[in-house]
Amino acid sequence: MPKKELVNSRVRKSMVDDHLLNQQQLKLPANIKKAQPQFKLEKSDQEKWKSVCGGEVMYIIIHRFGTDDFNQSTKGLLNYIKEVFGFDNGKFNDLFQTAKERPHPKRLVKVEVLQARDLEAKDVNGYSDPFCMLGIVKNTDVDFRRDIPAQRGGSLRTKNKKEKKPKRCSSSSSSSINSFSSSGSLATDINKYDHFRDHDDDVTVLDAASKVMKIKGVTGISRYFKQVLQSATTGSDESVDDFLGCIDIPLSEISAMGTEGWYDLQARSSRSNVQGQCQLKIQFSTAKGSGFHLYDPRELYAAVNQKFAEYEAELFFSKNKDKSWDCDLSVQALSVLSQIAMHYDISICQQSMYAISCVCKIHNYKQIDYKVLANELKQICNQSLEQYPDEVEDFISCLEEFVERCMTMFHYVRGVFPYKDEKSAVRLNDLLTCLELIYSIPEFQKKHQNKTLLQDIQTAFKKATEKWYANQCSLLTPKTESIKSELQTFNELAEKIFTDLHAARNYYNNLFTRIGEDYFTTVFFTIDHLVARDMKKIMEAFNDSSLECSEKVDKLTFQVYFTLKELTKYRMQLEPENQSARLNLDSLHKWFSPLVKMWFDWTHENSVSLIKKAVEIEEVEVIDSYVKYSTSAVDASCCFQQTCDFWKELDWPDADDGFALLAKLVDDICTAGTCYVDLIYDRLERVHFYDDEGQFDITEQLCVTLNNLDHVRRTLESLPERLNFEKVTSGLSHHGNVHAENCRAQLLKIIESGDENFNVKTSSLINNICKKMGVGINQFIQQFSKVPENVDIYQAINPLLQYLDNNLIKLNECLFGGVFDKIVVRILNVVMENFWSLVSAKSTKPAKYYERLWDCLEILLEFFVADGNGVKMSVILNDGFYSMSVSYLTKAKLDTGTLIGLYFKDKLEYQAKKKEFYGSLTFKVFYSSTAQSLFVNVINAKNLPVLDSNGKADPYVTVELCPSHIFKCAEKSTKIVKKTLDPYFGETFTFNISDKLCSSTNGAVVLFTVMDYNILRKNDYAGECAVSLNNVPGLSWDENVPGMGADLPEIEVNLTHPDTSGEIFAILNSRTSCDKEAMTFVKKRISMYEAAQDSLS
């Protein structure tokens, strides 16, 4: 259809934009740039546009038709047009007169017969074949139905519908009836189609019978014969249709926008039997060519709709400056738009598109109620837009502008939709509904290149975060142009970032979850990128700067590091699948690595300096009764603790680099600890603590010093936990578990080295204390040794115990538990050392004397064990002096005979271990219970040493039962065998002793001594051996040795030389002056020893 547009769409849009620019505009954040019109029209063009549009609207109002729901008078509508378009009286009157003089428009009414229901059954089979006749009746007072062609302005007939359903029929029939006036009525007749009018001769009796067979009941027979009668009385060219009902609708009662509904069928007369309803859809329009259509009517409707929307919005905001426009038009505007839509046959769908387009344009500058827009969009989404290609193109363009504007608003989402603003939250929720509906329109998706709402919003939020970040940076411009100022500024910026992330996580995320957008994730990753980009540049410049070390490693620098670390922890609030994502800030440790190493050096120097100063100025006294150490230990430990805390806060992510840093840190701490202990040690030397002069007392200052050392040592000992060695070394497992364990061992070795230095110096201090106490301890022990035997043992040892108790109570009150335990063990060692000196002193003391010392030792043991609260028994048993004292006293308190028995028992053990060196002796020993005698058979000797000048020897063997004071048997001797080293003796000796004496005497032996016979000088000693009498054959009551032991195995024993160096021999030797038995034994053993020594020479 050829058309002539008044102005093209671009120029019209420019007019609208120019008009809106002068109106009260939506209050948006100042940093959102408002759209500017691209074109400016001359004033004459605008006036022409207003005149033509206004005149056409006035024409339509003057000739409006139908009813509406607004009940507006024509005069009221014209006045509304005058006000909206801003016409003065002269202009208005001219346009009004022109409109009146134009020809009347030609009206059309479009009727769609949709369906009917519950109609009366007119056929014999209980069905009807209904159809409709439609027409416009000009004069409702005439009975037009008797002469339809003469009374109708126009009529149409629908096709008959052969329905098999007796009660319901449907037909979608569209008919247009023109040439009517508003005083007429729409008349609708529904009739039943006559089946018999087409009857001819070809109809057989069988066909007729078939119809009869379909008759049901008496009523059906009546209907059948009625049809036959009507057919017989009607000519061949005529037909008789049954009347089913009629509907009369006055045109003046039909809405200008049309109507659709169910209408009850009416009877033609009182005799008519009518039932049922019919559904009709009625619409008005204007015939093509009616009026002066010099432009596209849709352009007119869109322009007027836009004009009304602008006017209503302007009026609304003049009264409600801070509210959202509800998009409602006044009843006058709606009434006019309904007439225009009817006049130009603009559908509901088209009207919705124009209305939405207007709201979208208003949205560029005004704040609107998105809920209303959402309702309009829902109607569009349920309809097909393919039949309106021209409107759709402009409509989609408006939607794109709307979406673009929304995304621009999302660029400033924090300002447009403030945090925790309930009204803003509601608006945002409605806006998202609008966007969801827009993105669901296929035509929009196609034009939008199938981009999803989620994609566009994510892009918008990234830009929003970038803009917000840039804005915050601009607001926090450093006061001075220095790197330190930039770091300070970042700390201030970080506070805003944390606040924004909190809002993103706890507020905005919930608002955008409905569209699948994880707002927090988008914001966090964007912030991560922006902060990492800027901080990397700042730190590179900072590391390269010429600042002093103390300026680079100050609190501000690492506050920035820890702030960045805190920022990375927000990753744990991401969805689980995003928590393992790589962040740009994960590399921040690389930017700070040079500073950390510099900080370690600086901290070590400061720690050593602080420790020196603390030791120098402190007064060695207890800070608190519960603390027990002084300020220097506190200062040193605090230095180390602060360093450990700093390392833990660093949380270094690179395991390899972290191990190197940690190793240096541990070494620095241990070095500083060593410095502290050296300073303490030197201070004690300056006060002559290590001098032996003067009286020694346990002082509080001395205890505090010990506690200081232990407190600092325990701080070093706890470094593996404080510095979390396990975390660092486990991070090295990618090199293998062996490598990780080796690294851990290296760290522990550094600590052990430092701990060793503490232990050495502490032990030195404790040893000196105990050394000075040892003087007093020795005096009391010597005093005890001089106490007469008749004095009670407890009374005799009490001075020593009192001295120890007084000093230990003082130490226990002032020392840490660990230090006290160490010093008690050392004091125990000093006591045992002095006690051993007393025990092992060379003196001729009887056994009773050593029994008294044994009792004293048990009292001392009881004192130090203190009912299990003192020194552990395992520690005491490990004390060498205690063990020697116990060993010596256990034997020294025995009688001489028992000791001699023990001597020979030890000899048997020694002999069993000795290898052959002096030859061997073979013999048999058995006991005969019948003869009550012991039989000793000396058989032979082998490999005897050379004792004569001829390289031989003249050996013989003496046999003796020992201990001699028990058995009191004479020594017996074999014959002398000349010139041989392997003599054979073959002699048996008998000793008349009881079996009980043999078996019960501890250490009872047969002692064989091999001698070399000399004529002119003393016999030489060759060797000796012994055999126990406690278990010789024949001693058991049930054991009998037949045949003088012929069947007994021979016993071969290696020969040894006498030994006078044992502990037992020493005890016996100490008794020679007061014990005859001991003197005899010792004298004989010494002579044998000397003979053995002479033979060797």
LINDAUR-V574074 format. One record per helix or strand of 2 or more residues. SS is the DSSP state (H for helix, E for strand). FROM is the first residue (numbers start at 0). TO is the last residue. Records with the same first field share a line. If there is no record, write none. Layout:
SS: FROM-TO  FROM-TO
This chain:
H: 8-20  42-61  73-84  88-100  143-145  147-150  194-197  204-212  216-231  250-252  296-318  330-342  347-362  369-380  388-409  412-415  421-438  441-446  452-474  482-514  518-543  548-551  554-572  575-577  583-616  630-649  654-685  699-716  718-721  724-729  732-734  736-784  792-813  816-838  846-867  872-876  879-891  895-912  963-966  994-999  1041-1044  1062-1069  1075-1095
E: 106-116  129-136  151-156  167-177  184-191  241-249  258-263  276-285  919-927  932-941  954-961  971-972  983-990  1004-1011  1019-1027  1050-1053
